């Protein structure tokens, strides 16, 4: 498949942005559904965590299998710890937002924000992608999520203000841009096919060759399997599972350790004790 550069004009941004958000919501539903049935097994949880990253470089959704999602949905965790402190002056994680006024005050919305049909939102998504890609590349993945989210939101506030011409900022701006960038990053690995909107016939995606295809061939197959518990690491409340990543039947990563802890009946990945950087370089 020949590599093509994406060439989407501004008239297509509105349609593309809506489709991107729809795809992200479908992915979130999938992860929520499957997590219910993997949490009771440390090996299945470890496999799910690594597979999410290995297949599309998606360390973001992988966090839904970790301790960060134990007490609240991962999106709420991001709001409380990274978005709200930017939106509300003097906000501290855990504070109530009831009655607070901040950058999400409707009065701050300018004419461009009020009248945007998705074109400016799409432009914002595209302009944030190079910054997102550099963040992931420079940090070899999502392990340092504190740096990733803090840096991204700081840049997004700046870019949004330049595009929309006002100071308005809310959680929707973050999730729309970040999750779309996650999707695009995944496509840079897996490649894409030409896609068209079924209603309008507008081309919303252009064919491209991904990094995985370039290294492993068009029909590559990535498999993530458990290689058992690390010797002496498993007990009633904690375990380390060795994970193998195979491409086209060949082991590319062997015995990647994933640390998990059990709380109640469920197992969670301890992301702070895991190094997933190898998953972002095995295709180079």
C-alpha positions in Angstrom: 0.0 0.0 0.0 1.5 3.3 -1.0 1.8 6.0 1.6 -0.3 9.1 1.0 -0.3 12.3 2.9 -3.6 13.3 4.3 -5.1 16.3 2.6 -8.4 17.3 4.3 -9.7 20.8 3.6 -11.4 22.9 6.2 -14.9 22.0 4.8 -14.4 18.4 5.9 -13.2 19.2 9.4 -16.8 19.3 10.9 -17.7 15.8 9.5 -14.3 14.3 10.4 -14.4 15.6 13.9 -17.9 14.1 14.5 -16.8 10.8 13.2 -13.6 10.8 15.3 -15.6 11.4 18.5 -18.0 8.6 17.5 -15.2 6.2 17.0 -13.6 7.1 20.4 -17.0 6.6 22.2 -17.3 3.2 20.6 -13.8 2.3 21.8 -14.6 3.5 25.3 -17.7 1.3 25.4 -15.6 -1.7 24.3 -13.0 -1.2 27.0 -15.6 -0.8 29.7 -17.4 -4.0 28.6 -14.3 -6.2 28.4 -12.8 -4.9 31.7 -15.7 -6.4 33.6 -14.7 -9.9 32.6 -10.9 -9.6 32.9 -10.6 -8.0 36.3 -11.0 -11.3 38.1 -7.9 -12.8 36.6 -4.4 -11.2 37.0 -3.2 -12.8 33.8 -6.1 -11.7 31.7 -5.8 -8.2 33.1 -2.1 -8.0 32.3 -2.8 -9.3 28.8 -5.5 -6.7 28.2 -3.3 -3.9 29.5 -0.4 -4.8 27.2 -2.6 -5.7 24.2 -4.3 -2.3 24.3 -0.9 -0.7 23.9 0.7 -3.2 21.5 -2.1 -3.1 19.0 -2.3 0.7 18.5 0.1 2.4 20.9 -2.9 3.3 23.1 -1.5 3.8 26.5 -4.3 6.1 27.3 -7.1 3.6 27.2 -4.8 1.0 28.8 -5.1 3.1 32.0 -8.7 1.9 32.4 -7.2 -1.4 33.6 -5.1 0.3 36.3 -5.3 1.5 39.9 -6.0 5.0 38.6 -9.4 3.8 37.6 -10.1 1.9 40.8 -12.2 4.5 42.6 -13.6 6.5 39.7 -13.8 6.4 35.9 -10.6 7.3 34.3 -12.2 10.4 32.6 -13.2 11.6 36.1 -9.7 11.1 37.4 -8.3 13.3 34.6 -10.9 16.0 35.2 -10.2 16.1 39.0 -6.4 16.0 38.8 -5.6 17.8 35.5 -8.5 19.7 33.9 -10.3 21.3 36.9 -7.1 22.8 38.3 -6.7 24.6 35.0 -10.4 25.6 34.6 -10.9 26.8 38.2 -8.5 29.1 40.0 -7.2 27.7 43.3 -8.9 24.4 42.7 -7.3 21.3 44.4 -8.1 17.7 43.5 -11.0 16.5 45.6 -12.6 20.0 45.8 -16.3 20.3 44.8 -16.9 22.4 41.6 -20.4 23.2 42.6 -20.9 27.0 42.3 -17.5 27.6 40.9 -16.9 29.8 37.9 -13.9 29.4 35.8 -12.8 29.1 32.2 -15.9 27.1 31.4 -18.1 30.0 32.1 -20.6 30.4 29.2 -20.0 34.1 29.3 -16.5 33.6 28.0 -17.6 32.0 24.8 -16.8 34.2 21.8 -18.5 34.4 18.4 -16.3 31.7 16.9 -17.0 29.3 19.7 -20.8 29.9 19.6 -20.9 29.5 15.8 -18.4 26.7 15.2 -19.8 23.9 13.0 -16.9 21.6 13.8 -14.5 23.3 11.4 -12.5 25.0 14.2 -12.7 22.0 16.4 -11.2 19.9 13.7 -8.5 22.5 13.2 -7.7 22.4 16.9 -7.4 18.6 16.8 -5.0 18.7 13.8 -2.8 21.5 15.3 -2.5 19.6 18.6 -1.4 16.3 16.9 2.3 17.1 16.3 2.6 18.2 20.0 0.9 15.0 21.1 3.1 12.8 18.9 6.3 14.5 20.2 5.1 14.0 23.8 4.6 10.3 23.3 7.8 9.9 21.4 10.0 11.8 23.8 8.6 9.9 26.8 8.5 6.5 25.1 4.8 6.1 25.8 2.2 7.0 28.4 4.0 5.8 31.6 4.5 9.3 32.9 0.8 10.3 32.5 1.3 13.2 34.9 3.7 14.9 32.5 1.6 13.9 29.4 -1.6 15.4 30.7 -0.2 18.5 32.3 1.9 19.4 29.2 -0.9 18.6 26.8 -3.5 20.7 28.6 -1.2 23.6 28.9 -0.5 23.6 25.2 -4.2 23.0 24.3 -5.4 26.1 26.3 -2.9 28.1 24.2 -3.8 26.6 20.9 -7.6 26.8 21.5 -7.3 30.4 22.4 -5.5 31.2 19.2 -8.0 29.3 17.0 -11.2 30.4 18.7 -10.2 33.8 19.9 -11.6 33.6 23.4 -10.5 32.2 26.8 -13.2 29.6 27.1 -11.9 26.1 28.1 -13.7 23.0 29.3 -13.2 19.3 29.7 -14.9 18.7 26.3 -12.0 20.5 24.6 -9.5 18.2 26.2 -11.3 14.9 25.6 -12.2 15.8 22.0 -8.6 16.8 21.0 -6.7 14.2 23.1 -8.8 11.2 22.2 -8.8 12.1 18.5 -5.0 12.4 18.7 -4.8 9.0 20.4 -6.8 7.6 17.4 -4.6 9.3 14.9 -1.4 8.0 16.6 -2.8 4.5 16.4 -3.5 4.9 12.7 0.1 6.0 12.2 1.1 2.5 13.4 -1.7 0.4 11.8 -2.2 2.4 8.6 -5.6 3.4 7.2 -7.9 2.8 4.3 -9.9 5.3 2.3 -13.2 6.0 4.0 -16.3 7.9 3.0 -19.2 9.3 4.9 -22.2 7.0 4.1 -24.6 9.9 3.9 -22.7 12.6 2.1 -20.1 10.6 0.2 -17.5 13.0 1.6 -14.1 11.3 1.9 -13.2 11.4 5.6 -10.0 9.4 5.7 -7.2 8.7 3.2 -5.2 5.5 2.7 -1.8 5.5 4.4 0.8 2.9 5.3 1.5 2.5 9.0 4.8 1.8 10.8 3.6 -1.8 11.6 3.0 -2.5 8.0 6.3 -1.1 6.9 8.2 -3.3 9.4 6.0 -6.5 9.4 4.1 -6.5 6.2 0.5 -5.6 5.2 -1.0 -8.7 6.8 0.9 -8.5 10.1 -0.6 -10.1 13.2 0.2 -9.0 16.8 -0.6 -11.4 19.6 -0.2 -10.7 23.3 0.0 -13.7 25.6 0.8 -14.5 29.2 4.1 -16.3 29.8 3.1 -17.1 33.4 3.8 -15.5 36.7 7.3 -14.2 37.5 8.9 -16.7 39.9 8.1 -15.9 43.5 5.9 -13.0 42.6 2.4 -14.2 43.1 0.4 -14.2 46.3 -3.2 -13.4 47.3 -2.9 -9.7 46.8 -0.1 -9.0 44.4 1.4 -10.6 41.3 3.8 -10.0 38.4 2.8 -11.5 35.1 5.4 -12.0 32.3 3.9 -11.0 29.0 5.1 -12.0 25.5 4.3 -9.9 22.4 4.5 -11.9 19.1 4.3 -10.5 15.6 3.6 -13.0 12.8 4.3 -15.8 15.3 7.7 -14.5 16.2 8.4 -13.2 19.8 9.3 -9.5 19.5 9.1 -8.8 23.3 9.7 -11.5 25.9 8.8 -11.5 29.5 7.6 -7.9 29.8 6.7 -7.8 33.5 3.3 -6.4 34.5 2.7 -5.8 38.2 -0.9 -6.2 39.5 -2.6 -5.8 42.9 -5.9 -7.2 44.1 -8.4 -5.1 45.8 -11.6 -6.8 46.8 -12.3 -9.4 44.1 -10.7 -7.4 41.3 -7.1 -7.1 40.0 -5.7 -3.8 38.8 -2.4 -3.1 37.0 0.0 -1.0 39.0 1.0 1.3 36.2 3.5 3.1 38.4 5.5 -0.2 38.7 5.3 -1.0 35.0 7.7 0.1 32.1 5.9 -0.1 28.8 8.5 1.8 26.8 9.4 -1.4 24.9 5.9 -1.4 23.4 6.7 1.8 21.6 9.9 0.7 19.9 9.6 -2.9 18.8 8.5 -1.9 15.3 11.5 0.3 14.6 
